[in-house]
Amino acid sequence: MRLFSRSLLLTLVATLSYAQLTIDQKLSDFQALAGLYAKRYGPYEWKRDALGVDLFNIAPWLAQVQASKNDLDFYDVMSQYVASLNDAHDVYQLPSNFQASLNFTVDIYDGKLLVDAINRSRLPASEFGFVTGYELVSIDGQDAQKQLDGLLRYEIAANPRSTRRLAAQLLSFRPQVLMPHAADVPEISVVLFRRPDGNLESYRIPWAKSGLLLTNVGRYTTPGLTGMTSLSGIPVADPPSASPEPDETPAYLQVLNRLQNCRLPDKAVNGFGAQTPVFAASLPSSFVLRQGRSVLDPFFSGVFSANGHTIGFVRIPSYAPINTTAALAAFQSEIAFFQANTEGLVVDEMRNPGGSVSYLNAIVSYLMPSKWRSIPFELRATSEWVRAISISLVSATALGAPQKDLDLLQIIKYEVVAANSAMRGRTKPIPLDDLTIDRDPAMDARGNVIAYTKPLIVLVDEMSASGGDAFAATIQDNARGPLLGWRTMGAGGNVEAWEAGTYSLGVATVTESLMNRKDAVVTAEYPPAPYVENIGVRPDIVVDYMTTDNLKQKGKPFVDAFVAAIVAQIQAKQ
């Protein structure tokens, strides 16, 4: 039952907030948050053994809760507890939509904080003459790099480079949903930039503020919050129901959607989840666009020539299209065209936030011309999952669900019950979207393979996240073609949002499983393990997009590198 919308919730917070939470209320809500992770957090053992993080050790955190002077300080403790897991999926969110912005963004190129976007409707060039490529030196006299160090805890992203890049966005954009003290900025800041020639320029830039500012929550008992949507866009979980309300998604599909949800929330990084490639302006002059003229197109695709070869290009912006059926039909059509008209294919999934495992694997099936291994998951075997899947199986049976859905629910139920009964933390690796880990290539109605059979490469970076991690891991585990770019983020599981405390109204996202790869991955940073979490997926061909030259030349050096790589793949097969 959906009792409160997010907008109504925010109004309640704004209008009823007249007192600070009591110490007992704070302790109660923190223990609720810690209990949520103790029960549901899939990677617990991995974090404990590989990173030395034990979420069960809450005594130091309780001391910080008791020492918090006000509600915002308390929210900061809640946020930092979740951040300590070093998990890109897991974040504590405040019930606030307040934000402050300087209307420009910076990212990290060659270790420098360089401007990569400016809102000229707010900062006209006639008054604010800095341009893309200027280095951010300081804000209000505080060194920008040192400020960045203090912001990392609000944008934890599983590995240091991803975390630092995401946190760089917070230098000029302060959302209170993530940062309790986001309002602690002046009306105008003095911002110092360094030009490419080394000279300095200073500007007085106003902070644009919007939304309802949260200062305290108030001492009152809150109504139920089921049916909410977190500000990350991830629905807050409701207990499954055997009798869904009219016009609602059946309970069994709700459970499967939860299991298959591998997506990060939107981030301020330029091009994150965008349809158009970040390097679109530097695609070869021979490039002919096919998809991407309309914002409704699910992909950006086209064809270009290089060294006498015809090459296809397709960007997958996310694995959460508006219409899955239409997107898959469009992808099938593009693959059929590429199969008939190209000698090689470049697949771009840089800055991809992920999405549905089911959709992701359907996309993969059009790129694998023979039997292939998908990425299974070790799912946290909680009693809640036993209940949810059991009820969903009853619901699916009563509703006459397709047999494949009944079989999938039955298999997952069996494995969760077995792990739960044996007191194991997680199930063995199981598929969450099909009956088997090993899959067939895409086929037509007559059983003919319609997957792409020619050489391909996949472009990845540290913003290829969650489902983007899984896609890269699948391509690499099946030796389908080389990955080119940078280590992916390492957000390796499915994620769910939950109410996190009766009094403070926060929402926490929780990773419930671990992606499991074909073989253990050996790295210098972590113990050998078959996981994507934190480890990420390492490229076969290392090419760094985040360089000053790429920023200045709109990605041309990177484009030249991947064009050379796909040409080499084509020629190696001849």
N, C-alpha and C positions, 0 to 999 in steps of 0.2 A: 504493500500500500504506500503510495507516494504522498507523504504528508507535507513536505516543505520543499519548495524550489530553492535554488541557490540564491536568487535575488531576494526572496523573502527572508531567508536566513541572514543575509548580510544586513537587511533592514533591521531585523531583530537585534543583531549585534550592535548596530549603530544607535538604535533608540533606547535599548535597555542597559547599555553599558554604563553603569554609574558607580561601580565599586570593583575592587580587585578580587581575584579568587583568593580563598583562604588557603592556608598551607595544607590542610587536609584535602581540599579539592585538588590542589596541584599534585599531591602525592598519589591520590586516587587515579588521576588521569595519566600520570607518568607510568604507574604500575599497569594500567590498562594497555598503554602503548607497548610496554615491555612484554606483557603477556601475549599481545597480538603477535609479536615477532617470535616469541618463544614457541608458540603453538604453530604458526603458519610459515615461518621463514625457511625456504627450501635449502639455501646454501649454508646453513648454520655450521655444519662440520667443516666445510671447505674454508670458510672464513676463519674459524678457530684454528685450524691446523696450518693453513697456508699464510694467513695474514696476522695471526695472533690476536684476533678480535673475538671476544667472548661476550655475546649479548646477554648471557645469563648473569654476568657480574654487574649488578645494578647498584651496588652500594655507593660507589663514587658519584653516580648520577643522582641518586636520592639526596646526597649531601648538597649537590648543586641546586636541586629543586628547592630544598629547604632554605638555601642561601639566596634564592632569587628575590629581588626587591619588588618586582611588579610583574604584571601579566606578560609583558613583552619579553622580559628577561626569562620568564618561565618558558615561553614559546621557543626561545633561543635554545634552551636546554633540550627540549623535545626534538628540535631540528637537529641538534648536534649528536644526539643519541642515534638517530637514524643515519646521519651522515657517517658515523663511525664505522658503519658496515662496508663502506667503500663500494657501494652497489649503485650503478647508474639508474636502475629502476626504482630504487627506494628513496622516497622523499617525504618529509612531513610538510603539510600545507596548512597555512593559517586560513581562517574564514574571512578573507579580505580580498577585495579587488582593487585596492589602492596601488598606484604605481607612479613613479617619477622618472622622467626621461630628459636627457640632454639633447635628444634628437640627432645623435650620430652614434655609430657603432665602431668598435675596434675589434681586431682579431690579431692573432700572433703569427707574424711572418718573420722567419729567420730569428726568432726570439724577441722581436720587437713588437710593441703594441701599435699597430698601424691602422689608421682610419680606413674602413672599407665600405662605408655607406653613410650618406648624409641626407637628412630630410630637408630638402631645399624649400619646402612650403613653410617650414618653421624657422629655418636658418638660411635666409637668402644670401647668395654669394656677394651681393653688394655690401652687406654688413659683416658677414662671417666668411672671410676669404680663404680659410683653410680648405684643403681638397683631399681626395682619396690619396693615400700614400704618406700623408703626414704622420709623424710619430707622436703619440700621446706621451708627454713627459710628466705632467703633474696636474692634479686637480686641487685647487685651493692650497697650493704650496706643498701638498703631500705627494711624494714620489709615486707614480702610477704603478710601477712594478711592486712596490711594497704594499700599496693598497690592494693589488690583485692577490698577494699572498694571504691577506686577511679575508678575502671573499671566496676562497676555494671551498670552504666548508658548506657553502650554499649551493654549489653545483657539482657535487661529487659525481664522477662519471667513470668509475671502475679502473681507469688508468691515468697516470699523471698528465699526459698530454691532452687527452680529451677533457679532463677536469679543468685544466688551466685555460683551454680555449673557451669552454662554456662560461667559466667564471669571468673571463675578460669582458663578456657582454654586460656584466653587472657593474662595471665601472661607470657606464653611462645610462644604465637602465635598471631601476630599483623596484622590483615587484614585491609588495608586502606578503603575497602568498608564500614566498620563499624566505624573505628577509624581514623578521619582526620589526627591526628599527629602520625600515626603508624610508620613513619620513624624516629621518635625521639628516636632511640636506638643506642647504640655504635656499633662498629664493633665486639667487644668482651665484654661479660658481666661476672662479677665474681658472680658465683652462689653458695650459701651456703646451704648445706643439713644437716639434722640431721639423723643419722642412728638409727635404732630401739634400739640400746644399749645406745643411748643418746649422743654418740660422734659426732663431727661435721666434715664434709668434704667439702672442697672448690674446685671449678673447674672454669677454664677460658673457657667459651663456646662461640663460634662464632655465631652471628646471620646470618642465611641463608636468603638472600633477593632475591626476584624475582618479575617480573611484572614491569609495568610502574608506576613510582612514580608521583603522582599528587601534584603539589605545588601551582598552581593557574589556574584559568580557562581562563581568558582573556576577554577583552571587545569586544565582537562580538555577533552578532545575530546568534543563532543556527538554523540549518535546523530542519524540523519536525522529531520527534523521534518515530512516531507510528511504531508498529511492532517490537519494541525492546524486549529483554528479560532481566529482572533485574538479577543482580548477585546472587540473592537468588534462581534463577531458575523459578520464577513465571513470566509468560508472562505479559508484560505491555499491558494494555487493549487498543484495537482498538475500535472505534465506530463500531457497527454492520452494516453490509451491506446486503441489500435485494438481491444483486446479487454477490455471492461469486466468487472469482477468481477460475479458473480451479485448481483441485487437492487440494483445501483448504477445511478445515472442514466447513460444512454448518453453516450459521450464527446462526441458532436455536440451534445447538449443542454447538457452542462457548458460547452462553449465558447460557445454562444448565451447561456446564463445569465450567463456572465462578461461578455460584451459588453453585455448589457442591464441590468447591475446599476448603478443610479444611486440610491444610498441612503447617507445618513449613519448612523453608529452612534447608539445611544440617547444622549440628553443629559438632564441633570438639570433643564432648563427646565420649569416647570410646564405641563402639557398637551402636551408635545412627543410627537407620535405618538399622542395619546390619542383614544379614540372620541368622547368628549363635548366639545363646544366649550368653550373657556375662558370664554365669556360665557353659557353655558347658562342660568344663573339669571336672566338678564335678557332672555331671549327674550320676545316679546309675550305678553300674558296669554291671547291667543286661540290660542297655539301648541298643536297636537295632535300628540303624538309618534307616529311610525310605526315606525321602526327605532331601536334603541338601548336597548331595555328589557333585553336580554341582552348580556353582554360578548362573546358569540359573534357578534353582529350585525356585519357588516362596515362598516356606516355608522350615522350618527346622522341621522335624517331626520324630517320632519314638515311640517305645513301651518299657516299663520297668515293672518290677515286684517289689512289695513291700508288705510285710505282707501277702503274699499269694494272692494278687490281681494283675490283669493285668491292667496297666494304660497307656493311650495314652498321647502323648505330641505333641503339635504343636506350633511353634513360627510364629507369623504374624509380619514380619519386618516393613511393612508399609501398607497403603491402597492405594498405587500408584504403582501397578505392571507394569512391562514392557508390558505385554499382559494380559488384564483383562479377556478375554474369556478363555485363557489357564489357568490362575490362578484359576478362579472359577471352571473349570473342575477338576483341581488338588485337590482343597479343597473338592469338592463333593466326589471325589474318596477316599480321606483320611477319611472323615467323615463316608462313607459307611464301610470302613475297621474298624474304631474305633467302630462303632455301633455293628459290628458283632464279634469283637475280644477283646474288653476291657470292664472294669467295671466302669471306670471313666476317665476323660480327664482333662489335664492341658493345658490351653491356655495362652501363654506368649505374652503380648504386651508391655513389658517394653521397654523403649527407642524407642518408635514407633512415628515417626514424623507426622502420619496422611496421608491424601490423599483424595480420592473421596468418598463423602457421598454415592453415588449410589453403589459403590463397597463394601463399609463398610457394608451397610445394607444387601447386598446380602450375605456376609459372615455371618452376624448375623442370617440370616434366616436358615442357616444350623445348628445353635446351639439352636434354639427355637422350641420345639416340639409342641407348641400350639400358639394361637393368641398372638401377642406381640405388644407393643407400640414402635415406632421409636422415634427419637429425631427431633421434628420440629424446625423451625427457625423463629424468628421475624426479617424480612428483612427491611432494611432502604428503605422507600418508596420514592425514588427520582424521579424527572421527567425524569432523564436519564434512570432509570429502566423501566418506563412506555414506553419510546420510544424504548429501546432496545428489550423489550419483545414483543411489538406490531409489530416491524419490523420482529422479529424472527418468530412470529406466521404467518405472511404473507409469509415469506420465506419457512417455514415448509409446509404450505399448498400448495404452488406452486411446491415444490419439492416432493410432495406425501409422506411426512413423516409418520411414523407409527401413528395410531390413539392415542396410549397411550402418545406419545410425544406431539401431538396436544392438547390433553386434559390437560396434565400437564402444558403446556404453558398458556392455557386459564385460568386455575385455578389460577396460579401465577399472571397473568395479572390482573385478577379480584380483587385479594386481594391487589395488589400494587396500582391499580387505586383507589380502595375504601379508602385505608389509605392516599394516596396522596391527594385525593379530600377533605377528612375530616381534612387535615392538621395534621394528626398524624405522629409522627416521624417514627414509625415502623408498619408493618403489625401485625395482630394477628399471633399466631404460625401456620406456614404452613409447609408441607413437600416440599422439594426441588427436590426430585427424584422420587416421586410416587404420586398417586392420593389421598391416605389416610395416616393418621398418624399410624393407626392400621394395622398391616400386618399379613399375613398368614405365617406359616412355609414353608420351602422348600418342594416342592412336585415333584413327577415324572409325566410323561405324563398321567398316569392313575389316578392322583389325590391322590396317596399314599404319606404320610408324609415320607420324607427321612432325616429329621433333626435328630441330636443326641439327644437321650432321657435320657441318664444316667447322673449321677452326674458330675459336672465340677466345676473348680475354674479358676479364671483369675488372672494372675500376672500383676500388674501395679506398676508404680513408678512416680516420679516427672518429668520424661522425656517421659511419655505417654502423647502425646500432640495433640491438635486439633482433627483430626479424632480419635486419640487414646483416647482423653477425651470422645468423643461421644460414642465410643464403650463401654468403661467402664460404662458410664452413662446408656446406654441401657441395659446392663447386670444387673446392680443394680436395675434400675427402674422396671424391669420385674421379679426381685427376682429369676433369673435363677441359680445363684450360687454365692458364696462369692468372693469378690475381695480381693486379698492378696498382701500386699506390702505397698506402700506409696501413699499419696495424689497425684493425677495427676496434670499436669501443670496448667490447667485452661485457655487454649486457646480456647474460646468458641464461634466460629463463622466461617463464610467463609471469605476468604481473596482474595484481588485483588491488583495488582501492577499498579501504575500510574506514569506517568511523573510528576515531582514535581518542576517546575520552568523552564522558558525558557532559562535563562542565566547560571545557575549553573549545569544543566544536571543531577541532582539527580533523584532518583526513590524512591517512598514511597509505602510501602504496607499498605493496609487499611482494617480493619475488617468491613464488611458491614452488619453483622447480629448478632443475639444472639441465641445460642442454648437454647431451652426451655425444662426443665425436667418435669416429671409427677407431682411432688409436690415441694413446696418451701423447700429449703435446709436451715437448721438452723445451724449456726456456731458462734464461738466466735469472728471471725474477721470481718464479714460482716452482713448487715441487711438480714433477711430471704428473699430468692429469689429463683425462679425456674431456675436459670442460672448456667452455667458451667464457664462462664468468671470469672477469678480470684479465684472463690470458688474452682474449681477443683472437682474431684470426690473422696470422702473419702473411704478408704478401709474398708471392714468388719473385716478383720484380719490384724492388723498392724505388719509388719515385715520390718525392715530397712535393705536394701541391702548395704547401704553405711557405712559399718563398717570396721575397720581395720582387724578383723578376716576374713571377706569375701574377702578382698583384698589378704590377706596372703594365704588363703585356696582356692582361685579361686572360691568363691561362695558356698562352701560346707555347711556352716551353713544355708544359705538361701535355698539351695536345700533340706536339711533335713527338714526345716520348711514347705515348700510347699508339700513335699511328705507326711509328717504327716497330713497335712490339707486335701489332697485329699483322703487319706486312711480314715480319720474320716468322710468325706462326704459319702464315699461308705458304710462304716459300719453303718452309721445313717440311710441309706435307706434300709438296709437288715431286 
